[in-house]
């Protein structure tokens, strides 16, 4: 573990002791959120991201060490383990390097080279290498034997032996592979006859870009085009002479003095190393693409989960639709369903007045403060309906409810799930969706944990990446988000409790079962009475659970129960009781954390405790705001270049951000139109759920494309900005490239896994 800690510490630029302690804590069964929040002294303040890297990297290094041991044993069993080979195997720092070293000793099916060796042609091969001036034909005549009846077949056998040597020379293979990737270019072309069918990939019909500059989303688009039979891909490593020269130099082959050697080296390159280097480059590109896609997905998911909650306010939700009506649900401040209805204000029924009366009655009866409108089909018409209802309430002297557009991605997935069926066994599936929309406005995190993260619609080419790695990464994001916010122990659902550090699915059900049987928890200590919730689970979970109105006010804060004695010391020193200390900024600001630190709780923890006492139970999420869509702009054809609009960022990709401006089709702000300065990552500028002001640059009604910019000084129709926003592309190329990732904007959203899909 010490060696692993040193390796990982170097990668993270931290001290080996920090990594060693983190590994020890993880080995003891501590969770990442708990270690990050409550063991800062031990780890030196390592955060969630660093801890997860340590956890994942350690697993890789353990696998590497296991493989190293297996290879050493296998080679030693063959009697081939020399001192130099042992040293090389012990020094290998990647699985690829280990496999290169092991390749000559790996059991394999008999090859042509093996047959040639058995026939005694190794001697001829060495002769042609040592004496390049030797006449190959004349030399080969002396080695004609069974299976190799003439000079040509003999020389073919010698060539196979030489190629085998080249392919099994680990250092050479590694050098060639690195050179190939560093100098290589990916070229794409269209399959003949697929031009019309594959129009969405048309910008890749004649395409080339170096491996090292290809962004993840472009790699995935190219691979998808190939998979769909539209594109052909060629991984070109560059000039063959460079590689044959590397081979000749490494094995000291006098190719200038022997035509046979020169041809054999070229053949070995094309049939051996070029093939393996191409496969390696393809694998690296896919891994690079998947890492990029995972980063985009996890960042967007974190932003969506930590979006601003509207809070505990009675909410009427509208799940819009035309023929099948608008599904409606009213929930109270705690999310409890109070009433449901289905109205038919839109075509073909057009029962608008009846819908207004019904919804106004629901809003007035239940003192609705918010109207959540799903952003799917008929959303703008339904938003207008909500506005008319709100105005009617206000005219009658009531408090005007605020209409808010809400992403409904994943709502139908939840509504048809076993979880929803258990929660609402007697409710129609379509109405469950409306309930979900209302609750996700009140508290996005609490509701979205019920939905498979892959269904929330914030991924990039999510179906093209390793699904196990994706699920693991997304689960980590959900866990970190839930524990960053904390949960109300007396209202949290089973799915939400499952994400609390140390709480398994069984414990989550037991907590809710205990709550249902005995009533609300009065204190954190009462958690110990929950069946199967032992000391370790309590230690991990308690700090992330809140009990509003508890007798001990610390039970509603992020102060861990184990640290309550620290608060008692602070209170005693301040001459106040705990209740009077909480929120008392004037007193807390005068405290020196070092005065209250001890061997168990160091300065970092005491500093956190004082900050928490100042603002107990503070929510890390931003303040709730909503976008106001422009009146009269309801569809793409209503847009005109130059319009300035408010919108909500629905997704952020590597090439830009999608923005909902209220026309049922998200527009794209390309990365080149986000700032006056260079932007390497769109997440530096915007996040999912953020309200932004944009200008319309161009509109293509036929193909449902909307080009937007965050730079309000940009002039639609002006010459393309030639400033380079990413290597090899200005704004013009960038837009074309973004379109290539999905043809029309609608296709882009669907293809990349973005957008409105439910």
Secondary structure, 3 states (H helix, E strand, C coil): CHHHHHHHHHHHCCCHHHHHHHHHHHHCCCCHHHHHHHCHHHHCCCCHHHHHHHHHHHHHHHHHHHHHHHHHHHHHHCCCCCHHHHHHHHHCCCHHHHHHHHHHHCCCCCCHHHHHHHCCCHHHHHHHHHCCCCCHHHHHHCCCECCECCHHHHHHHHHHHHHHHHHCCHHHHHHHHHHHHHHCEEEEEECCCCCCCCHHHHHHCEEEEEHHHCCHHHHHHHHHHHHCCCEEEEEECCCHHHHHHHHHHHCCCCCCCCHHHHHHHHHHHHHHHHHHHHHHHHHHHHHHHHHHHHHHHHHHHHHHHCCCCCCCCCEEEEECCCCCCEEEEEECCCCCEEEEEEECCCCCCCCHHHHHHHHHHHHHHCCCCEEEEECCCCHHHHHHHHHHHHHHHHHCCCCCCEEEEECCCCHHHHHCCHHHHHHCCCCCHHHHHHHHHHHHHHCHHHHHCCCCHHHCCECCCHHHCCHHHHHHHHHHHHHHHHHHHCEECCCCCHHHHHCCCCCCHHHHHHHHHHHHHHCCCCCHHHHHHCCCCCHHHHHHHHHHEECCCCCCHHHHCCCCHHHHHHHHHHHHHHCCCHHHHCCCHHHHCCCCHHHHCCCCCCHHHHHHHHHHHHCCCCCCCCCCCCCCCCCCCCCHHHCCCCCEEEEEEEEEECCEEEEECCCCCCEEEEHHHCCCCCCCCHHHCCCCCCEEEEEEEEEECCCCEEEEECCCCCCCCCCCCCCCCECCECHHHHHHHHHHCCCCHHHHHHHHCECCCC
